[in-house]
Amino acid sequence: MTPPNASVPATPPHSPRLLLWLVAIGFFMQTLDATIVNTALPAMAESLGESPLRMQSVVIAYALTMAMLIPASGWLADRFGTRPTFIGAIALFVVGSVLCALSPNLSLLVAARVVQGLGGALLLPVGRLAVLRTFPGEKFLPAMSFVTIPGLIGPLLGPPLGGWLSEAVSWHWIFLINVPVGLVGFFATLAVMPDIRGRSPDRFDLAGYLLLALGMVLISLALDGVSELGLRRATVLVMLVAGFAALAAYWLRAARHPQPLFPPRLFHVPTFSVGLLGNLFARLGSGSMPYLIPLLLQVNLGFSPSESGLMMIPVAAAGIFTKRLITPLIQYYGYRRILVGNTFLLGLAMASFAWIAPGEPTWLRFLQLVFFGMVNSAQFTAMNTVTLKDLDSTLASGGNSLLSMVMMLSMSMGVACAGAILDIFSDLLAAGGPGTAQPAFQATFATMGLMTTLSAAIFWQLTPATPHRPGERSAAADLE
């Protein structure tokens, strides 16, 4: 007799290798689109008649939508099957891309980014589930390592490609290039994606999901409302209180619900609790840097979109290189020493951008970007791995989904927080007359760096001797 929660046997793909390529391309589309927009924001602002310092909602809408949908991705795949869900994800992503390109104003562009984020949120989780069922056991991690390589290339190509397209053609083509790739992915999914679905998926905790989503949206909108939305302070305060109340209500409900979205037992694992909180607060700063750096280069230093995009290549390249070095360091020094020390270095690297000036030598700016890319990559790898490494098989799926949600949520909140701080400093320094952009950027980088440095206190709570077992590797470590 088949267990109630067993999966329907997969319809085998024509080639398991082709399935890996399909999921890898989907992950590449997701990561490319998360970074390609940043260097084009000033060009978008000029085209739409907006201030380039108040375009962060274009980034926030995409990341926040992804964070909201991740908790439901597994249930959707079990309920409707991996093939229909993956096809639907590609369709939403392509339709959202077309709507972005056709948007005549900022409000419609943000709404289109929400549609695009709905598709992007499902590409990796559903693809990862298909890979897990097709490559079980010891074959899964090598398969996921193959899938995540294009995801590392996306941030490498995104900024220069976005800058070049917005300068050579127009910013609209940043979104239109997704159409042919999406069409190929659509037909490839029909050919190679196995149709896997749960025999009897658990009842979805809709009320809990709505509470969780409401809390995330209200907090992010409150942070964004300080600057771009122009909300009054009383409104921002009410939204913050309501957002935290919704999150508190969710966790109180989860404690007594038989099948919550995320089991509260996850937080009985000390390394998971520390790693998740550390991920949230450390990423508030580092998640804002892909938004702040191109903005600084174009608005303050006069770089063209393509030049600012090229300047982001050292960050991504150094990050890919560092992934090979961080595991031996963790094995030798342990998680606590690495994460506490590296968090301080990451905060200092972020704050150092406050001293970027027009007369700075190019080689010094290059080294600064390389150093930031190295410590940022080391931070992500160590945080992701320590968060999941002690979870047993019954908690691994929920823990991985919660970590993925927090990663996207912190990116959204980080950009919103950076935008609010930049707007506050811009207003405070406006009395000084023209030329106040540079001091506002300096104060913002220093503040975000300080916030990141303070999060080292969270990682100090790890047990001093928490070595990385030889051969241990989490697939989540490859997601960035």
C-alpha positions in Angstrom: 0.0 0.0 0.0 1.3 3.4 -0.9 1.9 5.8 2.0 -0.5 8.8 1.9 2.3 11.3 1.4 4.3 9.3 -1.1 4.9 10.9 -4.5 3.5 9.6 -7.7 6.3 8.0 -9.7 7.9 10.4 -12.0 7.3 10.3 -15.7 10.9 9.8 -16.7 12.5 12.6 -18.8 14.0 11.7 -22.1 17.4 12.5 -20.7 18.2 13.2 -17.0 21.1 15.3 -18.2 18.7 17.5 -20.2 16.6 17.9 -17.1 19.6 19.3 -15.3 20.2 21.8 -18.1 16.6 22.9 -18.0 16.6 23.5 -14.3 20.0 25.2 -14.5 18.7 27.6 -17.2 15.7 28.4 -15.0 18.0 29.2 -12.1 20.2 31.3 -14.4 17.1 33.3 -15.6 16.2 33.9 -11.9 19.6 35.1 -10.8 20.3 37.1 -14.0 17.0 39.0 -13.6 17.7 39.7 -9.9 21.0 41.6 -10.8 20.5 42.9 -14.4 18.1 45.7 -13.3 20.5 47.4 -10.8 22.7 49.1 -13.4 19.8 50.2 -15.4 17.8 52.0 -12.6 19.1 55.5 -13.4 18.2 55.0 -17.1 14.8 53.8 -16.1 14.3 56.8 -13.8 15.2 59.2 -16.6 12.8 57.5 -19.0 9.9 57.4 -16.5 10.5 60.9 -15.1 11.5 59.6 -11.6 14.4 60.3 -9.3 17.2 57.7 -9.6 17.5 57.7 -5.8 13.9 56.5 -5.4 13.8 53.5 -7.8 14.4 50.8 -5.2 10.8 49.5 -5.4 11.7 48.0 -8.7 14.1 45.7 -6.9 12.1 45.3 -3.8 8.9 44.2 -5.6 10.7 41.3 -7.3 12.6 40.1 -4.2 9.6 40.4 -1.9 7.3 38.6 -4.2 9.8 35.7 -4.4 10.1 35.6 -0.6 6.3 35.5 -0.3 5.8 32.6 -2.7 8.6 30.3 -1.7 6.7 28.8 1.3 3.9 27.7 -1.0 6.2 26.4 -3.8 6.5 22.8 -2.5 2.8 22.4 -1.9 2.0 23.8 -5.4 4.4 21.3 -7.0 2.9 18.4 -5.0 -0.7 19.5 -5.8 -0.4 20.3 -9.5 2.8 18.4 -10.5 6.3 19.6 -11.3 5.7 19.9 -15.0 2.6 22.1 -15.0 4.0 24.2 -12.1 7.3 24.7 -13.9 5.5 25.6 -17.1 3.3 28.1 -15.2 6.4 29.6 -13.6 8.0 30.2 -17.0 4.8 31.6 -18.4 4.4 34.1 -15.5 8.1 35.1 -15.8 7.8 35.8 -19.5 4.5 37.6 -19.2 5.9 39.7 -16.4 8.9 40.5 -18.4 6.8 41.7 -21.3 4.7 43.8 -19.0 7.8 45.3 -17.5 9.0 46.4 -20.9 5.7 47.9 -21.8 5.2 49.8 -18.5 4.8 53.6 -19.1 5.3 54.6 -15.4 6.9 53.4 -12.2 3.7 52.1 -10.6 2.9 49.8 -13.5 6.6 48.7 -13.7 6.5 47.7 -10.0 3.2 45.8 -10.6 4.8 44.0 -13.5 7.8 43.1 -11.4 5.4 41.4 -9.0 4.1 39.2 -11.8 7.7 38.4 -12.9 8.6 37.6 -9.3 5.7 35.1 -9.0 7.3 33.1 -11.8 10.8 33.5 -10.6 10.0 32.3 -7.1 9.0 28.9 -8.5 11.8 28.2 -10.9 14.4 26.9 -8.5 12.3 25.2 -5.8 10.2 23.3 -8.3 13.2 22.4 -10.4 15.1 21.3 -7.3 12.2 19.0 -6.4 12.3 17.5 -9.9 16.0 16.9 -9.6 15.7 15.4 -6.1 13.1 12.8 -7.4 15.1 12.1 -10.5 18.5 11.9 -8.8 17.9 10.4 -5.4 20.4 9.7 -2.7 24.1 10.3 -3.3 23.4 11.5 -6.8 21.5 14.6 -5.7 24.3 16.8 -4.5 26.4 16.4 -7.6 23.3 17.1 -9.7 22.5 20.3 -7.7 26.1 21.4 -7.9 25.8 21.3 -11.7 22.5 23.1 -11.6 23.8 26.0 -9.4 26.8 26.8 -11.6 24.8 28.9 -14.0 23.2 30.6 -11.0 26.7 31.9 -10.1 27.2 33.1 -13.6 24.0 35.1 -13.6 25.3 37.8 -11.1 28.5 37.9 -13.2 26.7 38.7 -16.4 23.7 40.6 -15.1 25.2 44.1 -14.2 27.4 44.5 -17.4 24.6 43.2 -19.6 22.0 45.5 -18.0 24.3 48.5 -18.3 25.1 47.7 -22.0 21.5 47.1 -23.0 20.2 50.3 -21.4 23.0 52.3 -23.0 23.2 50.7 -26.5 19.5 50.1 -27.0 17.1 50.9 -24.2 16.3 49.5 -20.7 13.2 47.8 -22.1 15.5 45.1 -23.6 16.6 44.1 -20.2 13.2 42.4 -19.9 12.6 41.5 -23.5 15.6 39.2 -23.7 13.7 36.9 -21.3 11.1 36.2 -24.0 13.1 34.0 -26.4 14.8 32.2 -23.5 11.4 31.6 -21.8 9.9 30.2 -25.0 12.8 27.7 -25.4 12.4 26.8 -21.7 8.6 26.3 -22.2 8.9 23.8 -25.0 11.9 22.1 -23.3 9.8 21.6 -20.1 7.2 19.8 -22.1 9.9 17.5 -23.5 12.2 16.7 -20.5 10.5 17.7 -17.2 9.1 14.7 -15.3 5.5 15.2 -14.0 5.8 14.5 -10.3 3.1 15.2 -7.8 2.2 14.2 -4.2 -0.1 11.3 -3.9 -2.1 13.1 -1.2 -0.5 16.5 -0.4 -0.9 17.9 3.1 -3.7 20.4 3.6 -2.1 23.8 3.0 -2.1 26.2 6.0 -3.6 29.1 4.1 -4.3 31.2 7.2 -0.8 30.8 8.4 0.6 31.6 5.0 -1.5 34.8 4.8 -0.3 35.9 8.2 3.3 35.3 7.2 2.9 37.1 3.8 1.1 40.0 5.4 3.9 40.5 7.9 6.6 40.5 5.3 4.7 42.9 3.0 3.8 45.4 5.7 7.4 45.5 7.1 8.9 45.9 3.7 6.4 48.6 2.7 7.0 50.4 5.9 10.7 50.6 5.2 10.2 51.6 1.6 7.5 54.1 2.7 10.1 56.2 4.5 11.5 57.2 1.2 9.8 56.3 -2.1 6.2 56.1 -1.0 6.4 59.3 1.0 4.3 57.9 3.8 3.8 59.9 7.0 5.8 58.7 10.1 2.6 57.6 11.8 1.6 55.4 8.9 5.0 53.8 8.8 4.9 53.1 12.5 1.4 51.5 12.2 2.6 49.3 9.3 5.6 48.2 11.2 3.6 47.3 14.3 1.0 45.5 12.3 3.7 43.6 10.3 5.4 42.4 13.5 2.0 41.5 15.0 1.2 39.4 11.9 4.5 37.6 12.2 4.0 37.0 15.9 0.5 35.7 15.2 1.9 33.3 12.6 4.4 31.7 15.0 1.8 31.4 17.8 -0.5 29.6 15.3 2.4 27.4 14.1 3.1 26.2 17.6 -0.4 24.6 17.8 -1.0 23.8 14.1 -0.6 20.1 13.2 1.0 20.9 9.8 2.5 24.4 9.9 4.4 25.9 7.0 7.6 25.8 9.0 7.8 23.5 12.1 8.7 25.4 15.3 11.0 22.5 16.1 13.4 24.0 13.6 14.4 26.5 16.3 15.2 23.8 18.7 18.4 23.3 16.6 20.9 25.9 17.9 22.9 26.2 14.8 19.7 26.7 12.7 18.4 29.5 15.0 21.7 31.4 15.0 22.3 30.9 11.3 18.9 32.0 10.3 18.9 35.2 12.4 22.5 35.9 11.3 21.4 35.5 7.6 18.6 37.9 8.1 20.5 40.7 9.8 23.9 40.3 8.0 22.1 40.3 4.6 20.3 43.6 5.4 23.6 45.3 4.6 25.2 43.1 2.0 21.9 42.7 0.1 21.7 46.4 -0.5 25.2 46.6 -2.1 24.2 45.5 -5.6 21.7 48.3 -5.5 23.9 51.0 -3.9 27.1 50.5 -5.8 25.9 51.0 -9.4 23.8 54.0 -8.1 26.9 55.5 -6.5 29.0 55.0 -9.7 26.4 56.6 -12.0 24.8 59.3 -9.9 27.8 60.5 -7.9 30.9 59.5 -10.1 29.4 60.0 -13.6 29.9 56.5 -14.8 27.8 55.3 -17.8 25.5 52.3 -17.3 27.9 50.0 -19.1 30.9 51.2 -17.2 29.2 50.7 -13.9 28.1 47.3 -15.0 31.7 46.3 -15.8 32.8 47.5 -12.4 30.5 44.8 -10.8 32.3 42.0 -12.6 35.2 41.9 -10.0 32.6 41.4 -7.2 31.0 38.4 -8.8 34.3 36.9 -10.1 35.9 37.2 -6.7 32.9 35.6 -5.1 33.0 32.5 -7.4 36.8 32.1 -6.7 36.3 32.4 -2.9 33.8 29.5 -2.8 36.7 27.1 -3.4 38.7 28.5 -0.5 36.1 29.0 2.3 35.4 25.3 3.1 39.0 24.5 4.2 39.1 27.6 6.3 35.9 26.6 8.1 37.3 23.1 8.6 40.4 24.5 10.2 39.0 27.4 12.3 35.3 26.4 12.8 32.2 28.4 12.0 32.2 30.8 15.0 35.7 32.2 14.3 35.1 32.4 10.5 31.6 34.0 10.8 32.5 36.5 13.5 35.7 37.6 11.9 34.3 37.7 8.4 31.2 39.6 9.4 33.5 42.4 10.8 35.5 42.3 7.5 32.3 42.5 5.5 31.0 45.5 7.4 34.4 47.3 7.0 34.4 46.5 3.3 30.9 48.0 2.9 31.8 51.1 4.9 35.0 51.6 2.8 32.8 52.6 -0.1 32.1 55.8 1.7 35.6 56.9 0.7 35.1 56.4 -3.0 35.8 59.7 -4.7 36.1 60.8 -8.4 39.9 61.0 -8.1 40.5 57.6 -6.7 42.9 55.4 -8.8 41.1 52.7 -10.8 43.4 49.9 -9.4 42.4 50.9 -5.9 38.7 50.8 -6.7 39.2 47.4 -8.4 40.9 46.0 -5.3 38.1 47.4 -3.1 35.4 45.6 -5.2 37.4 42.3 -5.2 37.8 42.4 -1.5 34.1 43.0 -1.0 33.2 40.2 -3.4 35.5 37.8 -1.5 34.3 38.4 2.0 30.6 38.6 0.8 30.9 35.2 -0.9 32.6 33.7 2.2 29.8 35.1 4.4 27.0 33.6 2.3 28.6 30.2 2.0 29.4 29.9 5.8 26.0 31.2 6.8 24.0 29.0 4.5 25.9 25.8 5.5 25.9 26.4 9.3 22.1 27.0 9.2 21.3 23.7 7.6 24.1 21.3 8.6 22.5 19.9 11.8 18.9 19.4 10.5 17.7 15.8 10.3 15.8 14.5 7.4 12.4 15.4 8.9 13.4 19.1 9.2 15.7 19.5 6.2 13.0 20.5 3.7 11.2 23.0 5.9 14.6 24.5 7.0 15.8 24.9 3.5 12.5 26.6 2.4 12.6 28.9 5.4 16.3 29.8 4.7 15.4 30.5 1.0 12.6 32.8 2.1 14.7 34.7 4.6 17.4 35.1 1.9 15.0 36.9 -0.4 13.2 38.8 2.3 16.5 40.2 3.7 17.4 41.3 0.2 14.1 43.1 -0.2 14.4 44.7 3.3 18.0 45.6 2.8 17.3 47.5 -0.4 14.3 49.2 1.3 16.4 50.1 4.3 19.3 51.4 2.2 16.9 53.5 0.2 15.3 54.9 3.3 18.6 55.8 4.9 19.9 57.4 1.7 16.7 59.5 1.5 17.0 60.6 5.1 20.6 61.7 4.7 19.8 63.4 1.4 17.0 65.4 3.1 19.3 66.2 6.1 22.1 67.5 3.9 19.9 69.2 1.4 20.3 72.5 3.2 24.0 72.5 2.1 22.9 73.1 -1.5 24.2 71.4 -4.6 26.8 68.6 -4.2 25.2 66.9 -1.3 24.8 63.5 -3.1 28.3 62.3 -2.2 28.0 63.0 1.6 24.6 61.3 1.6 26.1 58.2 -0.1 29.0 58.2 2.3 26.8 58.3 5.3 24.6 55.5 3.9 27.5 53.2 3.2 28.9 53.8 6.7 25.6 53.1 8.3 24.9 49.9 6.3 28.5 48.7 7.1 27.9 49.4 10.8 24.7 47.5 10.8 26.4 44.5 9.2 29.3 44.6 11.7 26.9 44.6 14.7 25.4 41.3 13.4 28.6 39.6 14.3 27.2 39.4 17.8 24.7 36.9 16.6 27.3 34.5 15.3 29.2 34.8 18.6 26.4 32.7 20.0 27.7 29.6 18.1 29.5 27.0 20.1 33.3 27.8 19.7 34.1 24.2 18.5 31.7 23.8 15.6 33.9 22.2 13.0 32.8 21.5 9.4 32.9 17.7 9.0 35.1 16.6 6.1 33.1 16.0 3.0 30.0 17.8 4.4 28.4 20.1 1.9 25.0 21.7 1.8 23.3 22.4 -1.5 22.3 25.8 -0.1 25.9 26.8 0.0 25.9 26.8 -3.8 22.8 29.0 -4.1 24.9 32.2 -4.1 
